[in-house]
Amino acid sequence: MNRATSANGSILNPIVTVILVLAALYVAHSVFIPLTFSLFVIALVWPLQAALQKRMPKLLALFITLAITIFVVLTVSSAVLWGLSRLVQWLIANAGHYQAVFNEWSQWLNEQGIAVAGPLTELFNVRWLSGFLQTLMKQFNSMAGFLTLVFVFVMLGLLEVDDFNERLRLPSVQPMGATMLRANRMIGTKLRRFMVVRSFASVLTGLFVWSFSLLAGLELAAAWGAIAFALNYIPFLGPLIATIFPTLFAIVQFESWQTAVTVFLCLNAIQFITGSYIEPRVTGSTLTISPFAVVFVVFFFSFLWGLQGAFIGVPILIAVVVYCAQFPSTRWLAVLAAGGGAQADPAPES
């Protein structure tokens, strides 16, 4: 009886702990989201900060690092806002034509006995589409306070990285300190490579979408390219949105289902080539993660934290996998999360 009780307790304790942690992440999301993003940014920019502070005062190096980081973030955010604003302006100017074409398509689907036409009519109408785009714009515009808090955390974190690493080397925190140092270095390397590859793929995707839109005669070609570039940073959900919306607009512009299907197939081919061929080849085996795990964390953190969660989900997964690989009791989780036959990083010798 005692053994059974002990076994049940050993199973329930981790489950209860995970549930409590997730509940805390959800309830206190206003704190944990900027904190998580700040740790992510610190991992990305720390090599630049470390290199600069060897040649100049630490505060000056910090100022330059933050200035470059802010410039990059504002550039990507501006691309999204510019693209979405162009789409909203176009939709308002062509609202009547869009609704008329959509009603014709819905009526034709109803005549064919396609039951999905009713729900589609209620969902993908001009009012819903305009509201959805404006909601996205409001979310990006409301990020000013969020980004301010993130950069405060980043500033304080960059100033403390050296001191924190020194504390991890103290004899009193061994062997956990050495394990954390090793894991943190590995996470930083993987995240930087992940973002370099993701940025390369996003630029290619944006250029391909822009070029195809020009060749196909699709209006707002530059806006589609800018949106595809920015949304490609969000795995699966971003490319899906960047494919569906140009297709919906192609329906209105060309009033031909054959052309709309061609646009849809070509955009999906672009996403497939960059996401399933070019990106994995550039990434190699060091960042190989199970596609199922990637899809799960993207949708799970989207539910937990919204748009920010969709973006940060994969970096969180990378960090969790690296830490799990450091300990024998959790290494099996890292092995399961690795995809394509890749092996998780070896745990340190005890």
Protein Blocks (a to p, Z undefined) as FASTA:
>chain_A
ZZmmmmmmmmmmmmmmmmmmmmmmmmmmmmmmmmmmmmmmmmmmmmmmmmmmmmmcfklm
mmmmmmmmmmmmmmmmmmmmmmmmmmmmmmmmmmmmmmmmmmmmmmmmmmnopaklmmmm
mmmpmklmmmmmmmmmmmmmmmmmmmmmmmmmmmmmmmmmmmmmmmmmpmklccklmmmm
mmmmmmmmmmmmmmmmmmmmmmmmmmmmmmmmmmnopghklmmmmmmmmmmmpghjlmmm
mmmmmmmmmmmmnopaklmmmmmmmmmmmmmmmmmmmmmmmnommlgccfklmmmmmmmm
mmmnommlmmmmmmmmmmmmmmmmmpmklmmmmmmmpghhiacdddddZZ
